[in-house]
């Protein structure tokens, strides 16, 4: 796996037995704060790989823009090339950046990036979230399988 030109920083963390997983936003505005509320059980990693002795479970988060998907690809390459060790990468959540169907170039990029991570989950556009409404008040159906998968994956670890 080629090493990315620039990777996310690595932050040593203390083990937290109550933590299910870390949300790692691969760029600003990825949607971590919203997912943290919509899918309880994870905590914001603060845009740094949360590395500790107990191999914390990590979920990458990116918007479905070209910039966001390239940042996700970069983070996946960083992990796959062993620039980051001591992390259990669970997968990638791609959060829609606009309503409607994505342009073909972005759909293709999502498919490409998803091949570099163990799992892919996609969150649709949620207009009330954009307007500042509480995520729990407007959960898309895609949140249920995401929550179920992450809970199950972190129990197995």
Buried (B, 14 or more C-beta within 10 A) or exposed (E): EEEBEEBBEBEEBEEEEEBBBBBBBBBEBBBBBBBBBBBEBBBBBBBBBBBBEBBBBBBBBBBBBEEBBBBBBBBBBBBBEEBBEBBBBBBBBBBBBEEEEBEEEBEEBBEEBBEBBEBBBBBEBBEEBEEEEEBEEBBBEBBEEBBEBBBEBBEEE
